[in-house]
């Protein structure tokens, strides 16, 4: 079985406070995350190795957006989202 068989995937939007490195203005930005929640039980056809991997698995989120556009009207430059982790456990 693959790791994807252990989780339910759902995209979500989360709000983060980021600062534009070009103009220095801090603001709230919506970043896209892919949330993978562990299923309640393992499906059929799993062997002992799959059961052991499923027991160790945890729910987690993966950040989908790597860039954000500045909300300052005078700036509007795109910048890298470096202050937020790319993977976070729930």
C-alpha positions as MATLAB code, in Angstrom:
seq = 'XXXXXXXXXXXXXXXXXXXXXXXXXXXXXXXXXXXXXXXXXXXXXXXXXXXXXXXXXXXXXXXXXXXXXXXXXXXXXXXXXXXXXXXXXX';
ca = [
       0.000    0.000    0.000;
       1.081    3.580   -0.602;
       1.201    6.328    2.004;
      -1.751    8.097    0.329;
      -3.972    5.141    1.247;
      -3.495    5.997    4.939;
      -4.800    9.586    4.670;
      -7.784   11.671    3.570;
      -6.590   14.749    1.624;
      -8.349   18.107    1.594;
      -7.112   21.553    0.487;
      -7.483   24.396    3.027;
      -6.706   28.101    3.241;
      -4.982   29.420    6.380;
      -4.183   33.014    7.328;
      -0.603   33.998    8.176;
       1.023   37.347    8.972;
       3.886   37.956    6.541;
       6.175   40.925    5.929;
       7.094   42.022    2.409;
      10.914   42.175    2.117;
      10.680   44.914   -0.543;
       8.530   47.543    1.219;
       8.566   46.188    4.815;
       4.771   46.228    5.253;
       3.273   43.399    7.345;
      -0.168   42.063    6.420;
      -2.410   39.003    6.598;
      -2.095   36.567    3.663;
      -4.104   33.473    2.756;
      -1.823   30.499    2.052;
      -2.983   27.224    0.553;
      -2.310   24.002    2.456;
      -2.960   20.354    1.622;
      -4.193   18.743    4.850;
      -3.696   14.988    5.188;
      -5.663   13.499    8.082;
      -5.042    9.917    9.147;
      -7.951    7.571    8.448;
      -9.735    5.891   11.359;
      -8.767    2.405   10.210;
      -6.669    0.732    7.587;
      -8.342   -0.633    4.463;
      -8.466   -4.269    3.390;
      -5.545   -6.057    1.822;
      -2.908   -4.697    4.217;
      -0.081   -6.909    5.446;
       1.943   -6.647    8.684;
       4.384   -4.110    7.219;
       1.507   -1.836    6.145;
      -0.104   -2.099    9.608;
       3.174   -1.075   11.249;
       3.526    1.941    8.905;
      -0.105    2.914    9.551;
       0.436    2.782   13.342;
       3.351    5.253   13.033;
       1.568    7.616   10.618;
       0.457   11.087   11.833;
      -1.843   13.740   10.386;
       0.047   16.607    8.746;
      -0.220   19.626    6.431;
       1.897   20.501    3.373;
       2.148   24.134    2.227;
       1.154   24.517   -1.443;
       1.883   28.233   -1.947;
       5.532   29.282   -2.179;
       4.952   32.885   -3.302;
       2.725   35.706   -2.099;
       1.957   39.061   -3.720;
       2.383   42.168   -1.560;
      -0.909   43.859   -0.667;
       0.643   47.330   -0.614;
      -0.707   49.173   -3.680;
       2.626   50.886   -4.328;
       4.667   47.691   -4.104;
       2.632   44.702   -5.430;
       5.821   42.628   -5.796;
       5.813   38.877   -5.318;
       7.975   37.476   -2.536;
       8.984   34.055   -1.257;
       7.111   32.687    1.775;
      10.112   31.831    3.947;
       8.763   32.472    7.448;
       6.217   29.620    7.396;
       7.130   25.937    7.614;
       6.461   23.829    4.536;
       5.291   20.776    6.545;
       3.467   20.934    9.880;
       2.139   18.066   11.997;
      -1.367   18.381   13.428;
];
